[in-house]
Amino acid sequence: MDDDLKSALRAFQLGTRHEHWYGKTYGEFWRWFSDQEQALLAQAAPQDEDALREELLELTADCDDAGYAVPDEWSDRVIQRP
């Protein structure tokens, strides 16, 4: 991956930190997450897509493990501080 894509991926990773999402809903988080994924994939060169998809899958798993994997009916629930 080129430096611009690596930088954008790192900014995306940092943007998933809990302190950015307190007071917002799970639905807002996942809409933002999806928008960021799509923007990164659009920016990626064809030869970088597989590596980027792997990084994005790992980030999704990290977010799931961090407590953002919630049932659809929770999409309007506000993310609280632990």
N, CA and C atoms as an extended XYZ file, in Angstrom:
246
Properties=species:S:1:pos:R:3:atomname:S:1:resname:S:1:resid:I:1 pbc="F F F"
N         0.835       -1.187        0.000 N   MET     1
C         0.000        0.000        0.000 CA  MET     1
C         0.874        1.243        0.000 C   MET     1
N         0.418        2.263       -0.691 N   ASP     2
C         1.195        3.501       -0.703 CA  ASP     2
C         0.983        4.262        0.609 C   ASP     2
N         1.816        5.254        0.828 N   ASP     3
C         1.798        5.988        2.095 CA  ASP     3
C         0.479        6.713        2.342 C   ASP     3
N        -0.127        7.255        1.285 N   ASP     4
C        -1.399        7.959        1.451 CA  ASP     4
C        -2.496        7.012        1.930 C   ASP     4
N        -2.534        5.820        1.365 N   LEU     5
C        -3.539        4.843        1.766 CA  LEU     5
C        -3.270        4.345        3.187 C   LEU     5
N        -2.017        4.112        3.514 N   LYS     6
C        -1.665        3.699        4.878 CA  LYS     6
C        -2.067        4.777        5.885 C   LYS     6
N        -1.830        6.019        5.546 N   SER     7
C        -2.184        7.130        6.420 CA  SER     7
C        -3.703        7.215        6.599 C   SER     7
N        -4.434        7.064        5.514 N   ALA     8
C        -5.896        7.108        5.585 CA  ALA     8
C        -6.436        5.936        6.406 C   ALA     8
N        -5.834        4.773        6.262 N   LEU     9
C        -6.247        3.613        7.047 CA  LEU     9
C        -5.977        3.849        8.528 C   LEU     9
N        -4.834        4.410        8.843 N   ARG    10
C        -4.484        4.692       10.237 CA  ARG    10
C        -5.460        5.718       10.836 C   ARG    10
N        -5.809        6.732       10.087 N   ALA    11
C        -6.778        7.723       10.566 CA  ALA    11
C        -8.137        7.058       10.820 C   ALA    11
N        -8.517        6.154        9.949 N   PHE    12
C        -9.761        5.399       10.120 CA  PHE    12
C        -9.691        4.571       11.403 C   PHE    12
N        -8.588        3.873       11.611 N   GLN    13
C        -8.422        3.065       12.816 CA  GLN    13
C        -8.536        3.934       14.068 C   GLN    13
N        -7.882        5.064       14.065 N   LEU    14
C        -7.938        5.965       15.219 CA  LEU    14
C        -9.343        6.511       15.438 C   LEU    14
N       -10.069        6.697       14.363 N   GLY    15
C       -11.430        7.210       14.447 CA  GLY    15
C       -12.418        6.260       15.092 C   GLY    15
N       -12.044        4.989       15.223 N   THR    16
C       -12.939        4.019       15.854 CA  THR    16
C       -12.790        3.987       17.367 C   THR    16
N       -11.877        4.751       17.900 N   ARG    17
C       -11.652        4.737       19.356 CA  ARG    17
C       -12.913        5.187       20.085 C   ARG    17
N       -13.119        4.582       21.244 N   HIS    18
C       -14.346        4.820       22.014 CA  HIS    18
C       -14.625        6.290       22.284 C   HIS    18
N       -13.603        7.040       22.635 N   GLU    19
C       -13.851        8.428       23.042 CA  GLU    19
C       -14.477        9.272       21.941 C   GLU    19
N       -14.375        8.843       20.698 N   HIS    20
C       -14.991        9.574       19.588 CA  HIS    20
C       -16.489        9.297       19.470 C   HIS    20
N       -16.966        8.243       20.142 N   TRP    21
C       -18.324        7.771       19.899 CA  TRP    21
C       -19.253        7.863       21.095 C   TRP    21
N       -18.742        8.258       22.252 N   TYR    22
C       -19.631        8.438       23.400 CA  TYR    22
C       -20.682        9.475       23.061 C   TYR    22
N       -21.925        9.147       23.362 N   GLY    23
C       -23.016       10.080       23.103 CA  GLY    23
C       -23.621        9.950       21.720 C   GLY    23
N       -23.034        9.139       20.878 N   LYS    24
C       -23.585        8.882       19.539 CA  LYS    24
C       -24.167        7.469       19.536 C   LYS    24
N       -24.925        7.143       18.527 N   THR    25
C       -25.570        5.830       18.504 CA  THR    25
C       -24.710        4.796       17.770 C   THR    25
N       -25.055        3.539       18.042 N   TYR    26
C       -24.379        2.447       17.336 CA  TYR    26
C       -24.635        2.538       15.837 C   TYR    26
N       -25.835        2.936       15.478 N   GLY    27
C       -26.162        3.110       14.059 CA  GLY    27
C       -25.296        4.168       13.405 C   GLY    27
N       -25.062        5.274       14.105 N   GLU    28
C       -24.186        6.324       13.575 CA  GLU    28
C       -22.768        5.786       13.379 C   GLU    28
N       -22.311        5.016       14.361 N   PHE    29
C       -20.970        4.438       14.250 CA  PHE    29
C       -20.855        3.571       13.005 C   PHE    29
N       -21.794        2.650       12.824 N   TRP    30
C       -21.679        1.712       11.701 CA  TRP    30
C       -21.916        2.386       10.350 C   TRP    30
N       -22.731        3.428       10.297 N   ARG    31
C       -22.877        4.174        9.027 CA  ARG    31
C       -21.565        4.880        8.690 C   ARG    31
N       -20.963        5.508        9.687 N   TRP    32
C       -19.664        6.157        9.486 CA  TRP    32
C       -18.618        5.121        9.068 C   TRP    32
N       -18.609        3.995        9.757 N   PHE    33
C       -17.646        2.938        9.465 CA  PHE    33
C       -17.778        2.492        8.007 C   PHE    33
N       -18.993        2.241        7.573 N   SER    34
C       -19.239        1.807        6.195 CA  SER    34
C       -18.790        2.865        5.188 C   SER    34
N       -19.091        4.124        5.467 N   ASP    35
C       -18.667        5.214        4.578 CA  ASP    35
C       -17.142        5.275        4.468 C   ASP    35
N       -16.466        5.099        5.608 N   GLN    36
C       -14.995        5.134        5.601 CA  GLN    36
C       -14.422        3.957        4.819 C   GLN    36
N       -15.006        2.781        5.013 N   GLU    37
C       -14.561        1.601        4.260 CA  GLU    37
C       -14.667        1.838        2.760 C   GLU    37
N       -15.820        2.336        2.342 N   GLN    38
C       -16.051        2.567        0.916 CA  GLN    38
C       -15.075        3.603        0.356 C   GLN    38
N       -14.806        4.645        1.111 N   ALA    39
C       -13.866        5.675        0.664 CA  ALA    39
C       -12.459        5.105        0.519 C   ALA    39
N       -12.043        4.272        1.468 N   LEU    40
C       -10.713        3.663        1.373 CA  LEU    40
C       -10.622        2.717        0.190 C   LEU    40
N       -11.638        1.910       -0.003 N   LEU    41
C       -11.619        0.976       -1.130 CA  LEU    41
C       -11.606        1.712       -2.472 C   LEU    41
N       -12.284        2.841       -2.533 N   ALA    42
C       -12.284        3.637       -3.763 CA  ALA    42
C       -10.915        4.257       -4.018 C   ALA    42
N       -10.179        4.537       -2.951 N   GLN    43
C        -8.858        5.156       -3.053 CA  GLN    43
C        -7.765        4.139       -3.403 C   GLN    43
N        -8.014        2.865       -3.106 N   ALA    44
C        -6.985        1.833       -3.257 CA  ALA    44
C        -6.700        1.499       -4.712 C   ALA    44
N        -5.435        1.311       -4.992 N   ALA    45
C        -5.027        0.802       -6.301 CA  ALA    45
C        -5.412       -0.676       -6.367 C   ALA    45
N        -5.687       -1.188       -7.561 N   PRO    46
C        -6.100       -2.594       -7.682 CA  PRO    46
C        -5.157       -3.580       -6.977 C   PRO    46
N        -3.862       -3.335       -7.033 N   GLN    47
C        -2.909       -4.251       -6.406 CA  GLN    47
C        -2.933       -4.181       -4.883 C   GLN    47
N        -3.564       -3.147       -4.320 N   ASP    48
C        -3.639       -2.984       -2.867 CA  ASP    48
C        -4.961       -3.459       -2.267 C   ASP    48
N        -5.923       -3.774       -3.116 N   GLU    49
C        -7.265       -4.079       -2.615 CA  GLU    49
C        -7.303       -5.283       -1.678 C   GLU    49
N        -6.608       -6.363       -2.005 N   ASP    50
C        -6.650       -7.552       -1.144 CA  ASP    50
C        -6.069       -7.261        0.231 C   ASP    50
N        -4.927       -6.604        0.273 N   ALA    51
C        -4.307       -6.273        1.557 CA  ALA    51
C        -5.203       -5.322        2.350 C   ALA    51
N        -5.809       -4.367        1.676 N   LEU    52
C        -6.693       -3.424        2.352 CA  LEU    52
C        -7.926       -4.136        2.895 C   LEU    52
N        -8.518       -5.020        2.104 N   ARG    53
C        -9.690       -5.766        2.578 CA  ARG    53
C        -9.355       -6.584        3.826 C   ARG    53
N        -8.169       -7.151        3.865 N   GLU    54
C        -7.739       -7.905        5.043 CA  GLU    54
C        -7.639       -6.988        6.259 C   GLU    54
N        -7.044       -5.810        6.071 N   GLU    55
C        -6.940       -4.834        7.164 CA  GLU    55
C        -8.325       -4.403        7.636 C   GLU    55
N        -9.243       -4.199        6.703 N   LEU    56
C       -10.591       -3.770        7.056 CA  LEU    56
C       -11.351       -4.862        7.804 C   LEU    56
N       -11.145       -6.110        7.418 N   LEU    57
C       -11.768       -7.221        8.149 CA  LEU    57
C       -11.243       -7.296        9.575 C   LEU    57
N        -9.952       -7.091        9.750 N   GLU    58
C        -9.360       -7.087       11.088 CA  GLU    58
C        -9.912       -5.932       11.919 C   GLU    58
N       -10.061       -4.769       11.301 N   LEU    59
C       -10.606       -3.620       12.018 CA  LEU    59
C       -12.060       -3.863       12.408 C   LEU    59
N       -12.828       -4.472       11.515 N   THR    60
C       -14.216       -4.812       11.840 CA  THR    60
C       -14.258       -5.760       13.030 C   THR    60
N       -13.404       -6.763       13.024 N   ALA    61
C       -13.349       -7.714       14.139 CA  ALA    61
C       -12.951       -7.013       15.433 C   ALA    61
N       -12.004       -6.098       15.344 N   ASP    62
C       -11.589       -5.340       16.537 CA  ASP    62
C       -12.757       -4.522       17.091 C   ASP    62
N       -13.524       -3.896       16.203 N   CYS    63
C       -14.676       -3.103       16.638 CA  CYS    63
C       -15.755       -4.007       17.243 C   CYS    63
N       -15.966       -5.162       16.634 N   ASP    64
C       -16.913       -6.122       17.196 CA  ASP    64
C       -16.486       -6.523       18.600 C   ASP    64
N       -15.208       -6.855       18.751 N   ASP    65
C       -14.668       -7.271       20.052 CA  ASP    65
C       -14.725       -6.146       21.082 C   ASP    65
N       -14.668       -4.916       20.618 N   ALA    66
C       -14.700       -3.752       21.527 CA  ALA    66
C       -16.117       -3.414       21.992 C   ALA    66
N       -17.106       -4.159       21.496 N   GLY    67
C       -18.475       -3.948       21.966 CA  GLY    67
C       -19.404       -3.265       20.989 C   GLY    67
N       -18.961       -3.029       19.778 N   TYR    68
C       -19.812       -2.368       18.791 CA  TYR    68
C       -20.696       -3.339       18.013 C   TYR    68
N       -20.452       -4.635       18.169 N   ALA    69
C       -21.301       -5.638       17.532 CA  ALA    69
C       -22.563       -5.778       18.378 C   ALA    69
N       -23.622       -5.150       17.927 N   VAL    70
C       -24.880       -5.159       18.668 CA  VAL    70
C       -26.003       -5.569       17.725 C   VAL    70
N       -27.103       -6.053       18.285 N   PRO    71
C       -28.248       -6.398       17.438 CA  PRO    71
C       -28.790       -5.162       16.718 C   PRO    71
N       -29.429       -5.387       15.587 N   ASP    72
C       -29.983       -4.273       14.804 CA  ASP    72
C       -30.915       -3.391       15.621 C   ASP    72
N       -31.651       -3.984       16.539 N   GLU    73
C       -32.600       -3.181       17.322 CA  GLU    73
C       -31.901       -2.217       18.281 C   GLU    73
N       -30.604       -2.336       18.423 N   TRP    74
C       -29.832       -1.413       19.265 CA  TRP    74
C       -29.270       -0.238       18.464 C   TRP    74
N       -29.553       -0.141       17.195 N   SER    75
C       -28.919        0.888       16.366 CA  SER    75
C       -29.196        2.305       16.852 C   SER    75
N       -30.300        2.496       17.570 N   ASP    76
C       -30.624        3.817       18.093 CA  ASP    76
C       -30.124        4.039       19.518 C   ASP    76
N       -29.501        3.035       20.098 N   ARG    77
C       -28.975        3.177       21.467 CA  ARG    77
C       -27.717        4.026       21.448 C   ARG    77
N       -27.592        4.826       22.478 N   VAL    78
C       -26.454        5.716       22.616 CA  VAL    78
C       -25.285        4.954       23.237 C   VAL    78
N       -24.107        5.174       22.695 N   ILE    79
C       -22.893        4.557       23.212 CA  ILE    79
C       -22.510        5.299       24.488 C   ILE    79
N       -22.370        4.540       25.559 N   GLN    80
C       -22.070        5.104       26.869 CA  GLN    80
C       -20.615        4.856       27.245 C   GLN    80
N       -20.121        5.694       28.113 N   ARG    81
C       -18.794        5.446       28.684 CA  ARG    81
C       -18.875        4.196       29.538 C   ARG    81
N       -17.793        3.403       29.553 N   PRO    82
C       -17.823        2.186       30.393 CA  PRO    82
C       -17.855        2.515       31.871 C   PRO    82
